[in-house]
Amino acid sequence: MQDLSDRIETRRSPRFEQFHILTDLLRWLPIAALVGILAGSASALLLISLDWATNLREHHLWIIALLPVAGLAVGLLYGYVGSSVEAGNNLILEEIHDPSEVIPLRMTPLILLGTIVTHLFGGSAGREGTALQTGASLADQLSRPLGLNPRQRRILLMMGISAGFASVFGTPLAGAIFGIEVLALGTLSYEAIAPCVIAAFAGEMVTRAWGVHHTLYTVTQVPSMNVTGLAAALAAGVAFGLTAMLFASTTHAIKNLAHRLIPWAPVRPFAGGALVAAIVFTLGTAHTARFLGLGIPEIVAAFHQPLPPYDFVVKGALSSLTLGTGFKGGEVTPLFFIGATLGNALSHLLPLPASLLASMGFVAVFAGSANTPIASTLMAVELFGAEVGAFAGIASIVSYLFSGHSGIYTAQRIGRSKHRKHTAEEGLSLALVAKGRQARAEAARQEGQGS
């Protein structure tokens, strides 16, 4: 008994505990730095390429007519070369949950090329998906040479996600937390927090070292928090959460419909590109061009001037159509656009400044769609300043709650349910939750017809 007590006391000794922590941290430090270098360099290449593609498209708007052909090219590329990595972000999340095979290196060039083509020809998409995939796939190539076990490989992939997110948006704190928060609703993988922080800051610094600069957003007026402001932030959070749920549901519905109606995968982005191009030319390129690609100028405008109240609807529809039919890119920047323009529109209804509501929507719609309220709040602080953080944090948390068990990443799992009446869904992926709901709805529909 005395020997056992001595061993327990030894294990509890702070001296030994700190030694093991230090050893572990020193082992991960060079790996995290290398992951940051790889992810930051890939993000720099992506951002420079997207600037080139955007400028070329805006000076030659006729190129949008070739969007269907571009979609077919992307579809054929993934159909014949990239079928093993077509799941994208969901493949990465699945590998983190259940590590099995190293992510093929081809994911990096394929997603870079697919994203550039999407933006060049006028698809409405983002860039975060590309950054996450390049960061994680490049990081995963280190797992075999380093002889990492499954637990260590999970941390390596989370580092790749963190570094990719941080470097593409210039938000290292948000990126670090995003890498451990995005895996499952309601739980955080703290075992990876130190490596993810190092990789995120390294990735962001490397991107800047390549001479890449991120967009600056300015919130012109932030009132003191009071009861009225708190109530307005809560109400805005509800609107942002419902919008986030609608965007995710619409994108998944379009994807499922395209799968049912078009059996051959390469034709799906061709059809989606034809629809997007038809909408653009029907409504007029002068009016609709601002909704294509990233839409950064329109996001910036939402902080400084009144915008048409329907802008967030148009961007959401075009982005869901683009991404749901198989074009490459990401959902997060479109979510920034949707959130900022929705916040701008809400300024006519809520007693908060338009620029503040735009900043709140910017992060809160993303929080509800990605189920990452903590990372979203940190992003608000990094992008807009600490004063905005309180309002943005309230809106992000409420948005997270009201978006329900839905999201843009179907491989996300439910660690802790958002409500006690849905605890049966804990441990399931969002994809399985959606299938269960569809099955129950179909059963109810058939029962109703039978009666």
C-alpha positions in Angstrom: 0.0 0.0 0.0 2.8 2.4 0.8 4.5 1.7 -2.6 1.2 2.5 -4.3 0.8 5.7 -2.3 4.4 6.7 -3.2 3.7 6.1 -6.9 0.5 8.2 -6.8 2.3 11.0 -5.1 5.1 10.9 -7.7 2.6 11.0 -10.5 0.8 14.0 -8.8 4.1 15.9 -8.3 3.9 19.2 -10.2 7.6 18.9 -10.9 7.2 15.7 -12.9 4.0 16.9 -14.5 5.6 20.1 -15.8 8.6 18.1 -17.1 6.3 15.9 -19.2 4.4 18.8 -20.5 7.6 20.6 -21.5 8.9 17.5 -23.2 5.7 17.1 -25.1 5.6 20.8 -26.1 9.2 20.7 -27.3 8.4 17.6 -29.4 5.5 19.3 -31.1 7.1 22.7 -31.6 9.2 22.0 -34.7 6.3 19.9 -36.2 3.8 22.7 -35.7 6.2 25.2 -37.2 6.7 23.1 -40.3 2.9 22.6 -40.6 2.6 26.4 -40.4 5.2 26.9 -43.1 3.4 24.5 -45.4 -0.1 25.8 -44.8 0.9 29.4 -44.8 2.7 29.1 -48.1 -0.2 27.2 -49.7 -2.6 29.9 -48.4 -0.4 32.7 -49.9 -0.4 30.9 -53.2 -4.2 30.6 -53.0 -4.8 34.2 -52.1 -2.5 35.6 -54.8 -4.1 33.3 -57.4 -7.6 34.3 -56.3 -6.7 38.0 -56.6 -5.5 37.3 -60.2 -8.6 35.3 -61.1 -10.9 37.9 -59.6 -9.3 40.8 -61.4 -9.3 39.0 -64.7 -13.0 38.1 -64.4 -14.0 41.6 -63.4 -12.3 43.1 -66.5 -13.8 40.4 -68.8 -17.3 39.7 -67.5 -18.1 37.7 -70.7 -16.0 34.9 -69.2 -18.9 34.0 -66.9 -20.6 32.5 -70.0 -17.9 29.8 -69.8 -18.8 28.8 -66.2 -20.7 25.6 -67.4 -17.6 24.5 -69.3 -15.4 25.3 -66.3 -17.8 23.2 -64.1 -17.5 20.3 -66.5 -13.7 20.5 -66.4 -13.7 20.5 -62.6 -16.1 17.6 -62.5 -14.0 15.6 -64.9 -10.9 16.4 -63.0 -12.3 15.1 -59.7 -14.1 12.3 -61.4 -11.0 10.8 -63.0 -8.2 12.0 -60.7 -9.7 13.1 -57.4 -12.5 10.8 -56.5 -10.6 9.7 -53.3 -10.4 13.3 -52.1 -13.7 14.7 -53.4 -15.3 14.7 -49.9 -12.9 17.5 -49.0 -13.3 18.9 -45.5 -15.6 16.1 -44.5 -12.9 13.6 -45.4 -10.5 15.4 -43.1 -13.0 15.4 -40.2 -13.6 11.7 -40.8 -9.9 11.0 -40.6 -9.6 12.9 -37.4 -12.5 11.0 -35.8 -11.4 7.6 -37.2 -7.8 7.7 -38.4 -7.1 5.2 -41.1 -5.3 6.2 -44.3 -3.1 9.2 -45.0 -4.9 11.8 -47.0 -3.6 11.7 -50.6 -1.2 14.5 -51.5 -3.2 15.1 -54.7 -5.8 16.9 -52.5 -3.7 20.0 -52.4 -3.2 20.7 -56.2 -6.7 19.5 -57.0 -8.5 21.8 -54.6 -6.2 24.8 -55.5 -6.9 24.3 -59.2 -10.6 23.7 -58.7 -11.0 26.8 -56.5 -9.1 29.1 -58.9 -11.2 27.8 -61.9 -14.4 28.3 -59.9 -13.5 32.0 -59.1 -12.1 32.8 -62.5 -15.3 31.9 -64.3 -17.7 33.4 -61.8 -18.8 30.8 -59.3 -20.0 32.1 -56.0 -17.7 30.4 -53.5 -15.2 31.0 -50.7 -11.6 30.0 -49.9 -11.7 28.5 -46.4 -12.4 25.0 -47.7 -9.3 25.2 -49.9 -7.1 26.4 -47.1 -8.3 23.7 -44.7 -7.7 21.0 -47.3 -4.3 22.2 -48.3 -3.2 22.7 -44.7 -4.5 19.3 -43.5 -3.3 17.3 -46.6 0.2 18.8 -46.6 0.4 18.2 -42.8 -0.7 14.6 -43.1 2.2 13.8 -45.4 4.4 14.1 -42.3 2.6 11.4 -40.3 4.5 8.4 -41.8 8.0 9.9 -41.9 7.5 11.0 -38.3 6.1 7.6 -37.3 3.0 9.1 -35.6 0.4 6.9 -34.0 -3.3 7.5 -34.6 -3.7 9.9 -31.6 -0.7 12.0 -32.7 -2.0 11.9 -36.3 -5.3 13.4 -35.1 -3.4 16.3 -33.6 -1.4 16.7 -36.8 -4.5 17.1 -38.8 -6.0 19.5 -36.4 -2.9 21.6 -36.6 -3.3 21.6 -40.4 -6.8 22.9 -40.1 -5.8 25.6 -37.6 -2.9 26.7 -39.7 -4.9 26.8 -42.9 -7.8 28.8 -41.3 -5.5 31.2 -39.6 -3.4 31.9 -42.6 -6.2 32.4 -45.1 -8.1 34.9 -42.9 -5.3 36.4 -40.8 -6.8 35.3 -37.5 -4.4 33.1 -35.6 -6.4 32.8 -32.3 -9.6 32.0 -34.1 -7.8 29.5 -36.3 -6.2 27.8 -33.4 -9.6 27.3 -31.7 -11.4 26.5 -34.9 -9.1 23.4 -35.4 -10.2 21.9 -32.1 -13.8 23.2 -32.0 -15.0 22.2 -35.5 -14.7 18.5 -34.8 -17.8 18.0 -32.7 -20.7 20.2 -31.3 -20.3 21.1 -27.7 -16.9 19.6 -27.0 -13.3 20.8 -27.4 -10.2 18.6 -28.0 -7.9 20.4 -25.6 -5.1 17.8 -26.1 -4.3 19.6 -29.4 -4.6 23.2 -28.2 -0.9 24.0 -27.8 0.2 22.5 -31.1 -2.7 24.2 -32.9 -1.9 27.6 -31.4 1.8 27.3 -32.6 0.8 26.1 -36.1 -1.9 28.8 -36.4 0.5 31.7 -35.5 3.2 30.2 -37.7 0.9 29.8 -40.7 -0.4 33.4 -40.4 3.1 34.8 -40.1 4.3 32.8 -43.1 1.5 34.1 -45.3 2.3 37.7 -44.3 6.0 36.9 -45.0 5.0 36.1 -48.6 3.7 39.7 -48.9 0.0 38.8 -48.7 -2.2 41.3 -46.9 -5.7 40.6 -45.6 -8.7 42.8 -45.9 -9.3 45.3 -43.2 -12.8 45.9 -41.8 -13.7 49.0 -39.8 -16.6 49.2 -37.3 -17.3 52.9 -37.2 -19.5 53.0 -34.0 -19.7 50.7 -31.0 -22.1 51.8 -28.3 -21.8 50.8 -24.6 -23.5 47.6 -23.7 -26.9 48.2 -22.0 -30.2 46.4 -21.8 -31.3 47.6 -25.2 -28.1 46.6 -26.8 -28.2 43.2 -25.2 -31.8 42.5 -26.3 -30.9 43.7 -29.9 -27.8 41.4 -29.9 -30.0 38.4 -28.8 -32.6 39.1 -31.5 -29.9 39.5 -34.1 -28.4 36.2 -33.0 -31.7 34.4 -33.6 -31.9 35.8 -37.1 -28.3 34.9 -37.9 -28.8 31.4 -36.6 -31.9 30.7 -38.6 -30.2 32.1 -41.7 -27.2 29.8 -41.0 -29.5 26.8 -40.8 -31.2 27.8 -44.0 -28.0 28.2 -45.9 -26.6 24.8 -44.8 -29.9 23.0 -45.4 -30.3 24.6 -48.9 -26.8 23.7 -49.9 -27.2 20.1 -48.8 -30.7 19.9 -50.5 -29.3 21.1 -53.8 -26.4 18.6 -53.5 -28.9 15.7 -52.8 -31.2 16.8 -55.6 -28.2 17.0 -58.1 -27.2 13.5 -57.1 -30.7 12.2 -57.8 -31.3 14.0 -61.0 -27.8 13.7 -62.5 -26.2 10.3 -62.1 -22.9 11.2 -63.8 -21.0 13.5 -61.4 -19.0 15.6 -63.9 -22.3 16.9 -65.4 -23.5 18.3 -62.0 -21.2 21.3 -61.9 -21.9 21.8 -65.6 -25.6 22.1 -64.9 -25.0 24.3 -61.8 -22.7 26.6 -63.8 -25.3 26.9 -66.5 -27.9 27.9 -64.0 -25.6 30.5 -62.3 -24.6 32.0 -65.6 -28.2 32.1 -66.8 -29.2 34.0 -63.6 -26.3 36.4 -63.9 -27.0 37.3 -67.6 -30.7 37.4 -67.1 -30.5 39.9 -64.2 -27.5 41.7 -65.8 -23.8 41.4 -65.1 -23.6 45.0 -63.9 -26.0 44.1 -61.1 -25.0 40.6 -60.2 -21.3 40.6 -60.7 -20.9 41.8 -57.1 -22.3 38.5 -55.8 -19.8 36.3 -57.6 -16.5 35.0 -56.3 -15.7 36.1 -52.8 -17.6 39.4 -52.9 -15.1 41.2 -50.7 -16.0 44.7 -51.9 -19.7 44.1 -51.0 -18.7 42.9 -47.6 -16.6 46.0 -47.0 -19.5 48.2 -48.2 -21.8 46.6 -45.6 -19.8 48.3 -42.9 -20.1 51.7 -44.4 -23.3 52.3 -46.4 -26.9 51.1 -46.7 -27.3 48.1 -49.0 -30.3 46.5 -50.7 -32.0 44.3 -48.0 -32.1 41.3 -50.3 -28.4 41.1 -50.9 -27.9 38.3 -48.4 -30.7 36.2 -50.1 -29.1 36.5 -53.6 -25.6 35.6 -52.3 -27.0 32.7 -50.3 -28.9 31.3 -53.4 -25.9 31.7 -55.8 -23.5 30.2 -53.3 -25.7 27.2 -52.4 -26.2 26.6 -56.1 -22.5 26.8 -56.9 -21.3 24.7 -54.0 -24.2 22.2 -54.0 -23.6 21.2 -57.6 -19.9 20.4 -57.1 -17.8 23.5 -57.6 -14.8 23.9 -55.3 -13.9 26.6 -52.8 -15.5 27.0 -49.5 -18.6 28.2 -47.6 -17.1 30.6 -45.1 -16.5 33.7 -47.1 -20.0 33.5 -48.6 -21.2 33.2 -45.0 -19.3 36.4 -44.1 -21.1 38.1 -47.1 -24.5 36.8 -46.0 -24.0 37.7 -42.4 -22.6 41.2 -43.1 -25.3 42.2 -45.5 -28.0 40.7 -43.3 -26.7 42.7 -40.4 -26.7 45.8 -42.6 -30.4 45.1 -43.4 -31.2 44.5 -39.7 -30.0 48.0 -38.8 -33.4 49.2 -40.1 -35.1 47.1 -37.4 -32.7 47.0 -34.5 -31.3 49.9 -32.4 -27.7 49.2 -33.2 -25.4 50.8 -35.7 -25.2 49.2 -39.2 -21.4 48.7 -39.1 -21.7 46.9 -35.7 -24.5 44.7 -36.9 -22.6 43.9 -40.1 -19.6 42.8 -38.0 -21.9 40.7 -35.7 -23.5 39.0 -38.7 -20.1 38.5 -40.3 -19.0 36.1 -37.6 -22.4 34.9 -36.2 -23.8 33.4 -39.4 -20.5 31.5 -39.7 -20.8 30.5 -36.1 -24.2 29.0 -36.7 -23.2 27.2 -39.9 -19.9 25.8 -38.7 -21.0 25.3 -35.1 -18.0 27.2 -33.8 -19.1 30.0 -31.5 -15.9 30.4 -29.6 -13.7 30.6 -32.7 -16.2 33.1 -34.2 -16.1 35.3 -31.2 -12.3 35.3 -31.2 -12.4 36.2 -34.9 -14.5 39.2 -34.2 -12.0 40.4 -31.6 -9.1 39.9 -34.0 -10.8 41.5 -37.0 -12.9 44.2 -35.4 -11.5 44.9 -32.0 -12.3 44.0 -28.4 -15.2 46.4 -28.1 -17.1 44.5 -30.8 -16.3 41.2 -29.2 -19.1 41.4 -26.6 -21.8 42.0 -29.1 -20.4 39.5 -31.6 -20.0 36.9 -28.9 -23.6 37.1 -27.8 -24.8 37.0 -31.4 -22.5 34.0 -32.2 -23.6 32.0 -29.2 -27.3 32.5 -29.9 -26.8 31.8 -33.6 -25.0 28.6 -32.7 -28.0 27.5 -30.6 -30.7 28.5 -33.1 -29.0 26.9 -36.1 -29.9 23.5 -34.5 -28.2 20.3 -35.3 -27.3 21.3 -38.8 -24.2 22.7 -40.4 -22.0 23.0 -43.5 -19.8 20.1 -42.4 -21.8 16.9 -42.4 -19.0 14.9 -40.8 -19.2 17.0 -37.7 -20.3 14.9 -34.7 -22.6 15.9 -31.9 -20.5 15.7 -28.7 -23.1 17.5 -26.5 -26.5 18.2 -27.8 -27.7 21.8 -28.0 -30.9 20.8 -26.0 -31.6 18.1 -23.5 -34.5 16.7 -25.6 -32.0 15.8 -28.4 -29.4 13.9 -26.4 -30.2 10.7 -28.4 -28.3 12.3 -31.3 -25.1 12.6 -29.3 -22.2 10.7 -30.9 -23.8 10.8 -34.4 -22.6 12.8 -37.3 -24.7 15.6 -38.7 -25.2 13.5 -41.9 -26.7 10.6 -39.9 -28.9 13.0 -37.9 -30.2 14.4 -41.2 -30.8 10.9 -42.6 -32.7 10.0 -39.4 -34.9 13.0 -39.7 -35.6 12.3 -43.3 -36.5 8.7 -42.5 -38.9 9.8 -39.8 -40.5 12.4 -42.0 -41.0 9.9 -44.8 -42.5 7.4 -42.3 -44.9 10.0 -41.0 -45.9 11.0 -44.5 -46.6 7.3 -45.5 -48.6 6.8 -42.2 -50.6 9.9 -43.0 -51.4 8.7 -46.5 -52.3 5.3 -45.1 -54.8 6.7 -42.7 
